[in-house]
Amino acid sequence: MRNTIRIAMLAIVILALSPALGFWIVGLVGAALFLLPVGAAVAVLFPKEWRHIEDSLFSRAHLSPSA
């Protein structure tokens, strides 16, 4: 009986939170679909600036913790 109540409570929580999760999934996918062509356009129009952005984002010094 207790397990049935726990399962029912978990199902209610999942149903209550699913719209919020769906909202974030749709928002993140939409942002990605917008940012990919924008990033490609910036890379084509401003190759030197794009290279600088890539270097600063992917450099090991940028990602390592400060000593």
PDBQT receptor file of N, H, CA, C and O in Angstrom, charges set to zero:
ATOM      1  N   MET A   1       0.823  -1.195   0.000  1.00  0.00    +0.000 N 
ATOM      2  CA  MET A   1       0.000   0.000   0.000  1.00  0.00    +0.000 C 
ATOM      3  C   MET A   1       0.872   1.266   0.000  1.00  0.00    +0.000 C 
ATOM      4  O   MET A   1       0.591   2.225  -0.719  1.00  0.00    +0.000 OA
ATOM      5  N   ARG A   2       1.939   1.250   0.825  1.00  0.00    +0.000 N 
ATOM      6  H   ARG A   2       2.167   0.472   1.409  1.00  0.00    +0.000 HD
ATOM      7  CA  ARG A   2       2.813   2.423   0.860  1.00  0.00    +0.000 C 
ATOM      8  C   ARG A   2       3.527   2.617  -0.475  1.00  0.00    +0.000 C 
ATOM      9  O   ARG A   2       3.707   3.747  -0.929  1.00  0.00    +0.000 OA
ATOM     10  N   ASN A   3       3.930   1.520  -1.096  1.00  0.00    +0.000 N 
ATOM     11  H   ASN A   3       3.784   0.603  -0.727  1.00  0.00    +0.000 HD
ATOM     12  CA  ASN A   3       4.606   1.631  -2.393  1.00  0.00    +0.000 C 
ATOM     13  C   ASN A   3       3.673   2.204  -3.445  1.00  0.00    +0.000 C 
ATOM     14  O   ASN A   3       4.101   2.985  -4.295  1.00  0.00    +0.000 OA
ATOM     15  N   THR A   4       2.416   1.831  -3.398  1.00  0.00    +0.000 N 
ATOM     16  H   THR A   4       2.068   1.197  -2.707  1.00  0.00    +0.000 HD
ATOM     17  CA  THR A   4       1.441   2.348  -4.355  1.00  0.00    +0.000 C 
ATOM     18  C   THR A   4       1.274   3.854  -4.175  1.00  0.00    +0.000 C 
ATOM     19  O   THR A   4       1.176   4.595  -5.153  1.00  0.00    +0.000 OA
ATOM     20  N   ILE A   5       1.242   4.299  -2.927  1.00  0.00    +0.000 N 
ATOM     21  H   ILE A   5       1.321   3.697  -2.133  1.00  0.00    +0.000 HD
ATOM     22  CA  ILE A   5       1.110   5.735  -2.663  1.00  0.00    +0.000 C 
ATOM     23  C   ILE A   5       2.357   6.473  -3.149  1.00  0.00    +0.000 C 
ATOM     24  O   ILE A   5       2.246   7.552  -3.731  1.00  0.00    +0.000 OA
ATOM     25  N   ARG A   6       3.526   5.912  -2.919  1.00  0.00    +0.000 N 
ATOM     26  H   ARG A   6       3.616   5.036  -2.446  1.00  0.00    +0.000 HD
ATOM     27  CA  ARG A   6       4.770   6.545  -3.387  1.00  0.00    +0.000 C 
ATOM     28  C   ARG A   6       4.805   6.633  -4.910  1.00  0.00    +0.000 C 
ATOM     29  O   ARG A   6       5.207   7.652  -5.471  1.00  0.00    +0.000 OA
ATOM     30  N   ILE A   7       4.386   5.573  -5.568  1.00  0.00    +0.000 N 
ATOM     31  H   ILE A   7       4.059   4.745  -5.113  1.00  0.00    +0.000 HD
ATOM     32  CA  ILE A   7       4.363   5.577  -7.035  1.00  0.00    +0.000 C 
ATOM     33  C   ILE A   7       3.378   6.621  -7.539  1.00  0.00    +0.000 C 
ATOM     34  O   ILE A   7       3.666   7.330  -8.503  1.00  0.00    +0.000 OA
ATOM     35  N   ALA A   8       2.221   6.721  -6.898  1.00  0.00    +0.000 N 
ATOM     36  H   ALA A   8       1.987   6.145  -6.115  1.00  0.00    +0.000 HD
ATOM     37  CA  ALA A   8       1.221   7.711  -7.305  1.00  0.00    +0.000 C 
ATOM     38  C   ALA A   8       1.742   9.131  -7.083  1.00  0.00    +0.000 C 
ATOM     39  O   ALA A   8       1.529  10.005  -7.924  1.00  0.00    +0.000 OA
ATOM     40  N   MET A   9       2.418   9.367  -5.968  1.00  0.00    +0.000 N 
ATOM     41  H   MET A   9       2.592   8.657  -5.285  1.00  0.00    +0.000 HD
ATOM     42  CA  MET A   9       2.976  10.698  -5.702  1.00  0.00    +0.000 C 
ATOM     43  C   MET A   9       4.059  11.050  -6.721  1.00  0.00    +0.000 C 
ATOM     44  O   MET A   9       4.125  12.186  -7.191  1.00  0.00    +0.000 OA
ATOM     45  N   LEU A  10       4.899  10.086  -7.057  1.00  0.00    +0.000 N 
ATOM     46  H   LEU A  10       4.845   9.163  -6.675  1.00  0.00    +0.000 HD
ATOM     47  CA  LEU A  10       5.938  10.322  -8.059  1.00  0.00    +0.000 C 
ATOM     48  C   LEU A  10       5.321  10.626  -9.424  1.00  0.00    +0.000 C 
ATOM     49  O   LEU A  10       5.800  11.503 -10.143  1.00  0.00    +0.000 OA
ATOM     50  N   ALA A  11       4.270   9.909  -9.775  1.00  0.00    +0.000 N 
ATOM     51  H   ALA A  11       3.881   9.197  -9.190  1.00  0.00    +0.000 HD
ATOM     52  CA  ALA A  11       3.595  10.158 -11.051  1.00  0.00    +0.000 C 
ATOM     53  C   ALA A  11       2.991  11.558 -11.084  1.00  0.00    +0.000 C 
ATOM     54  O   ALA A  11       3.041  12.228 -12.116  1.00  0.00    +0.000 OA
ATOM     55  N   ILE A  12       2.425  12.003  -9.972  1.00  0.00    +0.000 N 
ATOM     56  H   ILE A  12       2.384  11.459  -9.134  1.00  0.00    +0.000 HD
ATOM     57  CA  ILE A  12       1.844  13.349  -9.911  1.00  0.00    +0.000 C 
ATOM     58  C   ILE A  12       2.934  14.409 -10.044  1.00  0.00    +0.000 C 
ATOM     59  O   ILE A  12       2.746  15.408 -10.739  1.00  0.00    +0.000 OA
ATOM     60  N   VAL A  13       4.065  14.198  -9.386  1.00  0.00    +0.000 N 
ATOM     61  H   VAL A  13       4.217  13.386  -8.821  1.00  0.00    +0.000 HD
ATOM     62  CA  VAL A  13       5.177  15.154  -9.486  1.00  0.00    +0.000 C 
ATOM     63  C   VAL A  13       5.706  15.213 -10.914  1.00  0.00    +0.000 C 
ATOM     64  O   VAL A  13       5.979  16.298 -11.427  1.00  0.00    +0.000 OA
ATOM     65  N   ILE A  14       5.852  14.074 -11.553  1.00  0.00    +0.000 N 
ATOM     66  H   ILE A  14       5.630  13.192 -11.136  1.00  0.00    +0.000 HD
ATOM     67  CA  ILE A  14       6.338  14.043 -12.939  1.00  0.00    +0.000 C 
ATOM     68  C   ILE A  14       5.363  14.759 -13.864  1.00  0.00    +0.000 C 
ATOM     69  O   ILE A  14       5.781  15.527 -14.731  1.00  0.00    +0.000 OA
ATOM     70  N   LEU A  15       4.079  14.516 -13.688  1.00  0.00    +0.000 N 
ATOM     71  H   LEU A  15       3.739  13.892 -12.984  1.00  0.00    +0.000 HD
ATOM     72  CA  LEU A  15       3.080  15.194 -14.520  1.00  0.00    +0.000 C 
ATOM     73  C   LEU A  15       3.059  16.695 -14.258  1.00  0.00    +0.000 C 
ATOM     74  O   LEU A  15       2.823  17.479 -15.177  1.00  0.00    +0.000 OA
ATOM     75  N   ALA A  16       3.300  17.099 -13.025  1.00  0.00    +0.000 N 
ATOM     76  H   ALA A  16       3.492  16.462 -12.278  1.00  0.00    +0.000 HD
ATOM     77  CA  ALA A  16       3.302  18.528 -12.706  1.00  0.00    +0.000 C 
ATOM     78  C   ALA A  16       4.524  19.231 -13.294  1.00  0.00    +0.000 C 
ATOM     79  O   ALA A  16       4.427  20.385 -13.711  1.00  0.00    +0.000 OA
ATOM     80  N   LEU A  17       5.664  18.556 -13.332  1.00  0.00    +0.000 N 
ATOM     81  H   LEU A  17       5.743  17.619 -12.993  1.00  0.00    +0.000 HD
ATOM     82  CA  LEU A  17       6.898  19.190 -13.805  1.00  0.00    +0.000 C 
ATOM     83  C   LEU A  17       7.120  19.062 -15.312  1.00  0.00    +0.000 C 
ATOM     84  O   LEU A  17       7.960  19.772 -15.864  1.00  0.00    +0.000 OA
ATOM     85  N   SER A  18       6.407  18.196 -15.973  1.00  0.00    +0.000 N 
ATOM     86  H   SER A  18       5.725  17.619 -15.524  1.00  0.00    +0.000 HD
ATOM     87  CA  SER A  18       6.660  17.971 -17.394  1.00  0.00    +0.000 C 
ATOM     88  C   SER A  18       6.420  19.197 -18.272  1.00  0.00    +0.000 C 
ATOM     89  O   SER A  18       7.176  19.389 -19.225  1.00  0.00    +0.000 OA
ATOM     90  N   PRO A  19       5.408  20.049 -18.013  1.00  0.00    +0.000 N 
ATOM     91  CA  PRO A  19       5.292  21.247 -18.864  1.00  0.00    +0.000 C 
ATOM     92  C   PRO A  19       6.497  22.174 -18.752  1.00  0.00    +0.000 C 
ATOM     93  O   PRO A  19       6.929  22.752 -19.749  1.00  0.00    +0.000 OA
ATOM     94  N   ALA A  20       7.041  22.320 -17.551  1.00  0.00    +0.000 N 
ATOM     95  H   ALA A  20       6.690  21.850 -16.740  1.00  0.00    +0.000 HD
ATOM     96  CA  ALA A  20       8.212  23.182 -17.380  1.00  0.00    +0.000 C 
ATOM     97  C   ALA A  20       9.411  22.601 -18.116  1.00  0.00    +0.000 C 
ATOM     98  O   ALA A  20      10.161  23.336 -18.760  1.00  0.00    +0.000 OA
ATOM     99  N   LEU A  21       9.597  21.297 -18.027  1.00  0.00    +0.000 N 
ATOM    100  H   LEU A  21       8.988  20.700 -17.504  1.00  0.00    +0.000 HD
ATOM    101  CA  LEU A  21      10.709  20.655 -18.723  1.00  0.00    +0.000 C 
ATOM    102  C   LEU A  21      10.539  20.784 -20.233  1.00  0.00    +0.000 C 
ATOM    103  O   LEU A  21      11.505  21.050 -20.948  1.00  0.00    +0.000 OA
ATOM    104  N   GLY A  22       9.331  20.598 -20.711  1.00  0.00    +0.000 N 
ATOM    105  H   GLY A  22       8.546  20.382 -20.131  1.00  0.00    +0.000 HD
ATOM    106  CA  GLY A  22       9.068  20.755 -22.145  1.00  0.00    +0.000 C 
ATOM    107  C   GLY A  22       9.346  22.167 -22.624  1.00  0.00    +0.000 C 
ATOM    108  O   GLY A  22       9.863  22.370 -23.722  1.00  0.00    +0.000 OA
ATOM    109  N   PHE A  23       8.999  23.149 -21.788  1.00  0.00    +0.000 N 
ATOM    110  H   PHE A  23       8.579  22.985 -20.896  1.00  0.00    +0.000 HD
ATOM    111  CA  PHE A  23       9.269  24.545 -22.125  1.00  0.00    +0.000 C 
ATOM    112  C   PHE A  23      10.764  24.775 -22.317  1.00  0.00    +0.000 C 
ATOM    113  O   PHE A  23      11.173  25.420 -23.282  1.00  0.00    +0.000 OA
ATOM    114  N   TRP A  24      11.583  24.252 -21.402  1.00  0.00    +0.000 N 
ATOM    115  H   TRP A  24      11.250  23.729 -20.618  1.00  0.00    +0.000 HD
ATOM    116  CA  TRP A  24      13.027  24.450 -21.495  1.00  0.00    +0.000 C 
ATOM    117  C   TRP A  24      13.617  23.716 -22.688  1.00  0.00    +0.000 C 
ATOM    118  O   TRP A  24      14.518  24.234 -23.347  1.00  0.00    +0.000 OA
ATOM    119  N   ILE A  25      13.126  22.526 -22.972  1.00  0.00    +0.000 N 
ATOM    120  H   ILE A  25      12.394  22.106 -22.437  1.00  0.00    +0.000 HD
ATOM    121  CA  ILE A  25      13.637  21.777 -24.128  1.00  0.00    +0.000 C 
ATOM    122  C   ILE A  25      13.342  22.538 -25.413  1.00  0.00    +0.000 C 
ATOM    123  O   ILE A  25      14.217  22.691 -26.264  1.00  0.00    +0.000 OA
ATOM    124  N   VAL A  26      12.112  23.012 -25.551  1.00  0.00    +0.000 N 
ATOM    125  H   VAL A  26      11.401  22.888 -24.860  1.00  0.00    +0.000 HD
ATOM    126  CA  VAL A  26      11.740  23.758 -26.758  1.00  0.00    +0.000 C 
ATOM    127  C   VAL A  26      12.539  25.057 -26.848  1.00  0.00    +0.000 C 
ATOM    128  O   VAL A  26      12.976  25.443 -27.932  1.00  0.00    +0.000 OA
ATOM    129  N   GLY A  27      12.731  25.726 -25.726  1.00  0.00    +0.000 N 
ATOM    130  H   GLY A  27      12.376  25.413 -24.845  1.00  0.00    +0.000 HD
ATOM    131  CA  GLY A  27      13.496  26.971 -25.727  1.00  0.00    +0.000 C 
ATOM    132  C   GLY A  27      14.947  26.765 -26.111  1.00  0.00    +0.000 C 
ATOM    133  O   GLY A  27      15.500  27.546 -26.886  1.00  0.00    +0.000 OA
ATOM    134  N   LEU A  28      15.567  25.726 -25.580  1.00  0.00    +0.000 N 
ATOM    135  H   LEU A  28      15.117  25.092 -24.951  1.00  0.00    +0.000 HD
ATOM    136  CA  LEU A  28      16.974  25.469 -25.892  1.00  0.00    +0.000 C 
ATOM    137  C   LEU A  28      17.161  25.031 -27.340  1.00  0.00    +0.000 C 
ATOM    138  O   LEU A  28      18.128  25.432 -27.988  1.00  0.00    +0.000 OA
ATOM    139  N   VAL A  29      16.253  24.219 -27.849  1.00  0.00    +0.000 N 
ATOM    140  H   VAL A  29      15.467  23.893 -27.323  1.00  0.00    +0.000 HD
ATOM    141  CA  VAL A  29      16.342  23.810 -29.254  1.00  0.00    +0.000 C 
ATOM    142  C   VAL A  29      16.135  25.023 -30.159  1.00  0.00    +0.000 C 
ATOM    143  O   VAL A  29      16.837  25.183 -31.158  1.00  0.00    +0.000 OA
ATOM    144  N   GLY A  30      15.176  25.871 -29.811  1.00  0.00    +0.000 N 
ATOM    145  H   GLY A  30      14.606  25.740 -28.999  1.00  0.00    +0.000 HD
ATOM    146  CA  GLY A  30      14.945  27.083 -30.598  1.00  0.00    +0.000 C 
ATOM    147  C   GLY A  30      16.144  28.011 -30.589  1.00  0.00    +0.000 C 
ATOM    148  O   GLY A  30      16.495  28.586 -31.619  1.00  0.00    +0.000 OA
ATOM    149  N   ALA A  31      16.776  28.159 -29.433  1.00  0.00    +0.000 N 
ATOM    150  H   ALA A  31      16.491  27.692 -28.596  1.00  0.00    +0.000 HD
ATOM    151  CA  ALA A  31      17.967  29.005 -29.345  1.00  0.00    +0.000 C 
ATOM    152  C   ALA A  31      19.100  28.430 -30.184  1.00  0.00    +0.000 C 
ATOM    153  O   ALA A  31      19.827  29.171 -30.845  1.00  0.00    +0.000 OA
ATOM    154  N   ALA A  32      19.251  27.114 -30.158  1.00  0.00    +0.000 N 
ATOM    155  H   ALA A  32      18.661  26.511 -29.621  1.00  0.00    +0.000 HD
ATOM    156  CA  ALA A  32      20.304  26.484 -30.958  1.00  0.00    +0.000 C 
ATOM    157  C   ALA A  32      20.040  26.675 -32.448  1.00  0.00    +0.000 C 
ATOM    158  O   ALA A  32      20.960  26.952 -33.218  1.00  0.00    +0.000 OA
ATOM    159  N   LEU A  33      18.783  26.526 -32.850  1.00  0.00    +0.000 N 
ATOM    160  H   LEU A  33      18.035  26.301 -32.225  1.00  0.00    +0.000 HD
ATOM    161  CA  LEU A  33      18.452  26.706 -34.266  1.00  0.00    +0.000 C 
ATOM    162  C   LEU A  33      18.681  28.150 -34.711  1.00  0.00    +0.000 C 
ATOM    163  O   LEU A  33      18.967  28.400 -35.882  1.00  0.00    +0.000 OA
ATOM    164  N   PHE A  34      18.558  29.092 -33.791  1.00  0.00    +0.000 N 
ATOM    165  H   PHE A  34      18.326  28.889 -32.840  1.00  0.00    +0.000 HD
ATOM    166  CA  PHE A  34      18.827  30.491 -34.121  1.00  0.00    +0.000 C 
ATOM    167  C   PHE A  34      20.325  30.787 -34.113  1.00  0.00    +0.000 C 
ATOM    168  O   PHE A  34      20.824  31.488 -34.993  1.00  0.00    +0.000 OA
ATOM    169  N   LEU A  35      21.040  30.258 -33.128  1.00  0.00    +0.000 N 
ATOM    170  H   LEU A  35      20.635  29.689 -32.413  1.00  0.00    +0.000 HD
ATOM    171  CA  LEU A  35      22.447  30.620 -32.959  1.00  0.00    +0.000 C 
ATOM    172  C   LEU A  35      23.380  29.939 -33.955  1.00  0.00    +0.000 C 
ATOM    173  O   LEU A  35      24.433  30.489 -34.277  1.00  0.00    +0.000 OA
ATOM    174  N   LEU A  36      23.026  28.773 -34.444  1.00  0.00    +0.000 N 
ATOM    175  H   LEU A  36      22.171  28.326 -34.184  1.00  0.00    +0.000 HD
ATOM    176  CA  LEU A  36      23.901  28.107 -35.414  1.00  0.00    +0.000 C 
ATOM    177  C   LEU A  36      24.068  28.913 -36.702  1.00  0.00    +0.000 C 
ATOM    178  O   LEU A  36      25.203  29.123 -37.128  1.00  0.00    +0.000 OA
ATOM    179  N   PRO A  37      22.985  29.375 -37.344  1.00  0.00    +0.000 N 
ATOM    180  CA  PRO A  37      23.189  30.191 -38.546  1.00  0.00    +0.000 C 
ATOM    181  C   PRO A  37      23.832  31.545 -38.249  1.00  0.00    +0.000 C 
ATOM    182  O   PRO A  37      24.579  32.070 -39.075  1.00  0.00    +0.000 OA
ATOM    183  N   VAL A  38      23.547  32.112 -37.078  1.00  0.00    +0.000 N 
ATOM    184  H   VAL A  38      22.941  31.685 -36.407  1.00  0.00    +0.000 HD
ATOM    185  CA  VAL A  38      24.174  33.385 -36.713  1.00  0.00    +0.000 C 
ATOM    186  C   VAL A  38      25.680  33.193 -36.549  1.00  0.00    +0.000 C 
ATOM    187  O   VAL A  38      26.467  34.014 -37.020  1.00  0.00    +0.000 OA
ATOM    188  N   GLY A  39      26.079  32.115 -35.886  1.00  0.00    +0.000 N 
ATOM    189  H   GLY A  39      25.440  31.447 -35.504  1.00  0.00    +0.000 HD
ATOM    190  CA  GLY A  39      27.505  31.824 -35.736  1.00  0.00    +0.000 C 
ATOM    191  C   GLY A  39      28.181  31.579 -37.069  1.00  0.00    +0.000 C 
ATOM    192  O   GLY A  39      29.312  32.014 -37.285  1.00  0.00    +0.000 OA
ATOM    193  N   ALA A  40      27.494  30.884 -37.967  1.00  0.00    +0.000 N 
ATOM    194  H   ALA A  40      26.575  30.531 -37.792  1.00  0.00    +0.000 HD
ATOM    195  CA  ALA A  40      28.064  30.640 -39.294  1.00  0.00    +0.000 C 
ATOM    196  C   ALA A  40      28.216  31.941 -40.071  1.00  0.00    +0.000 C 
ATOM    197  O   ALA A  40      29.214  32.138 -40.764  1.00  0.00    +0.000 OA
ATOM    198  N   ALA A  41      27.237  32.825 -39.960  1.00  0.00    +0.000 N 
ATOM    199  H   ALA A  41      26.426  32.665 -39.397  1.00  0.00    +0.000 HD
ATOM    200  CA  ALA A  41      27.322  34.108 -40.661  1.00  0.00    +0.000 C 
ATOM    201  C   ALA A  41      28.459  34.960 -40.109  1.00  0.00    +0.000 C 
ATOM    202  O   ALA A  41      29.180  35.601 -40.874  1.00  0.00    +0.000 OA
ATOM    203  N   VAL A  42      28.622  34.973 -38.798  1.00  0.00    +0.000 N 
ATOM    204  H   VAL A  42      28.036  34.453 -38.177  1.00  0.00    +0.000 HD
ATOM    205  CA  VAL A  42      29.723  35.733 -38.197  1.00  0.00    +0.000 C 
ATOM    206  C   VAL A  42      31.059  35.155 -38.641  1.00  0.00    +0.000 C 
ATOM    207  O   VAL A  42      31.997  35.903 -38.917  1.00  0.00    +0.000 OA
ATOM    208  N   ALA A  43      31.154  33.827 -38.712  1.00  0.00    +0.000 N 
ATOM    209  H   ALA A  43      30.392  33.219 -38.488  1.00  0.00    +0.000 HD
ATOM    210  CA  ALA A  43      32.403  33.189 -39.132  1.00  0.00    +0.000 C 
ATOM    211  C   ALA A  43      32.750  33.533 -40.575  1.00  0.00    +0.000 C 
ATOM    212  O   ALA A  43      33.925  33.680 -40.912  1.00  0.00    +0.000 OA
ATOM    213  N   VAL A  44      31.746  33.661 -41.418  1.00  0.00    +0.000 N 
ATOM    214  H   VAL A  44      30.792  33.542 -41.144  1.00  0.00    +0.000 HD
ATOM    215  CA  VAL A  44      31.999  33.982 -42.827  1.00  0.00    +0.000 C 
ATOM    216  C   VAL A  44      32.312  35.468 -43.000  1.00  0.00    +0.000 C 
ATOM    217  O   VAL A  44      33.221  35.831 -43.745  1.00  0.00    +0.000 OA
ATOM    218  N   LEU A  45      31.558  36.323 -42.313  1.00  0.00    +0.000 N 
ATOM    219  H   LEU A  45      30.819  36.028 -41.707  1.00  0.00    +0.000 HD
ATOM    220  CA  LEU A  45      31.728  37.763 -42.499  1.00  0.00    +0.000 C 
ATOM    221  C   LEU A  45      32.942  38.330 -41.762  1.00  0.00    +0.000 C 
ATOM    222  O   LEU A  45      33.574  39.273 -42.239  1.00  0.00    +0.000 OA
ATOM    223  N   PHE A  46      33.269  37.758 -40.603  1.00  0.00    +0.000 N 
ATOM    224  H   PHE A  46      32.756  36.992 -40.216  1.00  0.00    +0.000 HD
ATOM    225  CA  PHE A  46      34.371  38.267 -39.786  1.00  0.00    +0.000 C 
ATOM    226  C   PHE A  46      35.290  37.116 -39.381  1.00  0.00    +0.000 C 
ATOM    227  O   PHE A  46      35.276  36.703 -38.222  1.00  0.00    +0.000 OA
ATOM    228  N   PRO A  47      36.090  36.589 -40.315  1.00  0.00    +0.000 N 
ATOM    229  CA  PRO A  47      36.892  35.400 -40.001  1.00  0.00    +0.000 C 
ATOM    230  C   PRO A  47      37.968  35.637 -38.935  1.00  0.00    +0.000 C 
ATOM    231  O   PRO A  47      38.233  34.745 -38.128  1.00  0.00    +0.000 OA
ATOM    232  N   LYS A  48      38.588  36.817 -38.916  1.00  0.00    +0.000 N 
ATOM    233  H   LYS A  48      38.372  37.541 -39.571  1.00  0.00    +0.000 HD
ATOM    234  CA  LYS A  48      39.630  37.074 -37.911  1.00  0.00    +0.000 C 
ATOM    235  C   LYS A  48      39.033  37.149 -36.506  1.00  0.00    +0.000 C 
ATOM    236  O   LYS A  48      39.590  36.600 -35.555  1.00  0.00    +0.000 OA
ATOM    237  N   GLU A  49      37.901  37.831 -36.387  1.00  0.00    +0.000 N 
ATOM    238  H   GLU A  49      37.449  38.277 -37.159  1.00  0.00    +0.000 HD
ATOM    239  CA  GLU A  49      37.250  37.922 -35.082  1.00  0.00    +0.000 C 
ATOM    240  C   GLU A  49      36.758  36.555 -34.622  1.00  0.00    +0.000 C 
ATOM    241  O   GLU A  49      36.851  36.225 -33.439  1.00  0.00    +0.000 OA
ATOM    242  N   TRP A  50      36.235  35.759 -35.556  1.00  0.00    +0.000 N 
ATOM    243  H   TRP A  50      36.160  36.028 -36.517  1.00  0.00    +0.000 HD
ATOM    244  CA  TRP A  50      35.758  34.420 -35.209  1.00  0.00    +0.000 C 
ATOM    245  C   TRP A  50      36.912  33.541 -34.740  1.00  0.00    +0.000 C 
ATOM    246  O   TRP A  50      36.763  32.755 -33.804  1.00  0.00    +0.000 OA
ATOM    247  N   ARG A  51      38.062  33.678 -35.396  1.00  0.00    +0.000 N 
ATOM    248  H   ARG A  51      38.183  34.316 -36.156  1.00  0.00    +0.000 HD
ATOM    249  CA  ARG A  51      39.241  32.908 -34.980  1.00  0.00    +0.000 C 
ATOM    250  C   ARG A  51      39.669  33.310 -33.564  1.00  0.00    +0.000 C 
ATOM    251  O   ARG A  51      40.064  32.461 -32.764  1.00  0.00    +0.000 OA
ATOM    252  N   HIS A  52      39.589  34.590 -33.266  1.00  0.00    +0.000 N 
ATOM    253  H   HIS A  52      39.269  35.279 -33.915  1.00  0.00    +0.000 HD
ATOM    254  CA  HIS A  52      39.920  35.065 -31.924  1.00  0.00    +0.000 C 
ATOM    255  C   HIS A  52      38.943  34.487 -30.890  1.00  0.00    +0.000 C 
ATOM    256  O   HIS A  52      39.359  34.091 -29.802  1.00  0.00    +0.000 OA
ATOM    257  N   ILE A  53      37.661  34.438 -31.222  1.00  0.00    +0.000 N 
ATOM    258  H   ILE A  53      37.323  34.760 -32.107  1.00  0.00    +0.000 HD
ATOM    259  CA  ILE A  53      36.657  33.856 -30.320  1.00  0.00    +0.000 C 
ATOM    260  C   ILE A  53      36.952  32.381 -30.102  1.00  0.00    +0.000 C 
ATOM    261  O   ILE A  53      36.908  31.900 -28.970  1.00  0.00    +0.000 OA
ATOM    262  N   GLU A  54      37.253  31.659 -31.177  1.00  0.00    +0.000 N 
ATOM    263  H   GLU A  54      37.288  32.050 -32.097  1.00  0.00    +0.000 HD
ATOM    264  CA  GLU A  54      37.580  30.235 -31.045  1.00  0.00    +0.000 C 
ATOM    265  C   GLU A  54      38.813  30.029 -30.176  1.00  0.00    +0.000 C 
ATOM    266  O   GLU A  54      38.831  29.151 -29.313  1.00  0.00    +0.000 OA
ATOM    267  N   ASP A  55      39.839  30.836 -30.404  1.00  0.00    +0.000 N 
ATOM    268  H   ASP A  55      39.824  31.549 -31.105  1.00  0.00    +0.000 HD
ATOM    269  CA  ASP A  55      41.069  30.690 -29.615  1.00  0.00    +0.000 C 
ATOM    270  C   ASP A  55      40.818  30.948 -28.135  1.00  0.00    +0.000 C 
ATOM    271  O   ASP A  55      41.340  30.233 -27.280  1.00  0.00    +0.000 OA
ATOM    272  N   SER A  56      40.026  31.961 -27.836  1.00  0.00    +0.000 N 
ATOM    273  H   SER A  56      39.601  32.542 -28.531  1.00  0.00    +0.000 HD
ATOM    274  CA  SER A  56      39.786  32.276 -26.428  1.00  0.00    +0.000 C 
ATOM    275  C   SER A  56      38.867  31.254 -25.768  1.00  0.00    +0.000 C 
ATOM    276  O   SER A  56      39.004  30.985 -24.575  1.00  0.00    +0.000 OA
ATOM    277  N   LEU A  57      37.939  30.684 -26.518  1.00  0.00    +0.000 N 
ATOM    278  H   LEU A  57      37.828  30.902 -27.487  1.00  0.00    +0.000 HD
ATOM    279  CA  LEU A  57      37.026  29.696 -25.931  1.00  0.00    +0.000 C 
ATOM    280  C   LEU A  57      37.682  28.342 -25.723  1.00  0.00    +0.000 C 
ATOM    281  O   LEU A  57      37.411  27.667 -24.729  1.00  0.00    +0.000 OA
ATOM    282  N   PHE A  58      38.542  27.937 -26.652  1.00  0.00    +0.000 N 
ATOM    283  H   PHE A  58      38.762  28.485 -27.460  1.00  0.00    +0.000 HD
ATOM    284  CA  PHE A  58      39.083  26.584 -26.624  1.00  0.00    +0.000 C 
ATOM    285  C   PHE A  58      40.525  26.497 -26.143  1.00  0.00    +0.000 C 
ATOM    286  O   PHE A  58      41.136  25.432 -26.221  1.00  0.00    +0.000 OA
ATOM    287  N   SER A  59      41.074  27.595 -25.651  1.00  0.00    +0.000 N 
ATOM    288  H   SER A  59      40.577  28.460 -25.588  1.00  0.00    +0.000 HD
ATOM    289  CA  SER A  59      42.448  27.533 -25.154  1.00  0.00    +0.000 C 
ATOM    290  C   SER A  59      42.470  26.858 -23.786  1.00  0.00    +0.000 C 
ATOM    291  O   SER A  59      41.537  26.998 -22.995  1.00  0.00    +0.000 OA
ATOM    292  N   ARG A  60      43.529  26.138 -23.527  1.00  0.00    +0.000 N 
ATOM    293  H   ARG A  60      44.286  26.024 -24.170  1.00  0.00    +0.000 HD
ATOM    294  CA  ARG A  60      43.649  25.437 -22.241  1.00  0.00    +0.000 C 
ATOM    295  C   ARG A  60      43.829  26.418 -21.089  1.00  0.00    +0.000 C 
ATOM    296  O   ARG A  60      43.379  26.150 -19.975  1.00  0.00    +0.000 OA
ATOM    297  N   ALA A  61      44.468  27.530 -21.336  1.00  0.00    +0.000 N 
ATOM    298  H   ALA A  61      44.833  27.748 -22.241  1.00  0.00    +0.000 HD
ATOM    299  CA  ALA A  61      44.672  28.516 -20.274  1.00  0.00    +0.000 C 
ATOM    300  C   ALA A  61      43.337  29.102 -19.819  1.00  0.00    +0.000 C 
ATOM    301  O   ALA A  61      43.169  29.453 -18.651  1.00  0.00    +0.000 OA
ATOM    302  N   HIS A  62      42.401  29.203 -20.743  1.00  0.00    +0.000 N 
ATOM    303  H   HIS A  62      42.538  28.918 -21.692  1.00  0.00    +0.000 HD
ATOM    304  CA  HIS A  62      41.090  29.747 -20.406  1.00  0.00    +0.000 C 
ATOM    305  C   HIS A  62      40.301  28.777 -19.534  1.00  0.00    +0.000 C 
ATOM    306  O   HIS A  62      39.544  29.202 -18.661  1.00  0.00    +0.000 OA
ATOM    307  N   LEU A  63      40.472  27.478 -19.764  1.00  0.00    +0.000 N 
ATOM    308  H   LEU A  63      41.087  27.133 -20.473  1.00  0.00    +0.000 HD
ATOM    309  CA  LEU A  63      39.686  26.479 -19.054  1.00  0.00    +0.000 C 
ATOM    310  C   LEU A  63      40.326  26.009 -17.759  1.00  0.00    +0.000 C 
ATOM    311  O   LEU A  63      39.647  25.417 -16.919  1.00  0.00    +0.000 OA
ATOM    312  N   SER A  64      41.614  26.259 -17.579  1.00  0.00    +0.000 N 
ATOM    313  H   SER A  64      42.165  26.740 -18.261  1.00  0.00    +0.000 HD
ATOM    314  CA  SER A  64      42.280  25.756 -16.380  1.00  0.00    +0.000 C 
ATOM    315  C   SER A  64      41.999  26.675 -15.194  1.00  0.00    +0.000 C 
ATOM    316  O   SER A  64      41.873  27.887 -15.368  1.00  0.00    +0.000 OA
ATOM    317  N   PRO A  65      41.901  26.114 -13.997  1.00  0.00    +0.000 N 
ATOM    318  CA  PRO A  65      41.676  26.958 -12.816  1.00  0.00    +0.000 C 
ATOM    319  C   PRO A  65      42.919  27.779 -12.495  1.00  0.00    +0.000 C 
ATOM    320  O   PRO A  65      44.045  27.353 -12.751  1.00  0.00    +0.000 OA
ATOM    321  N   SER A  66      42.700  28.944 -11.938  1.00  0.00    +0.000 N 
ATOM    322  H   SER A  66      41.786  29.290 -11.730  1.00  0.00    +0.000 HD
ATOM    323  CA  SER A  66      43.841  29.805 -11.616  1.00  0.00    +0.000 C 
ATOM    324  C   SER A  66      44.589  29.264 -10.409  1.00  0.00    +0.000 C 
ATOM    325  O   SER A  66      43.986  28.748  -9.468  1.00  0.00    +0.000 OA
ATOM    326  N   ALA A  67      45.908  29.388 -10.450  1.00  0.00    +0.000 N 
ATOM    327  H   ALA A  67      46.398  29.807 -11.215  1.00  0.00    +0.000 HD
ATOM    328  CA  ALA A  67      46.737  28.811  -9.379  1.00  0.00    +0.000 C 
ATOM    329  C   ALA A  67      46.924  29.777  -8.235  1.00  0.00    +0.000 C 
ATOM    330  O   ALA A  67      47.593  29.450  -7.255  1.00  0.00    +0.000 OA
TER     331      ALA A  67
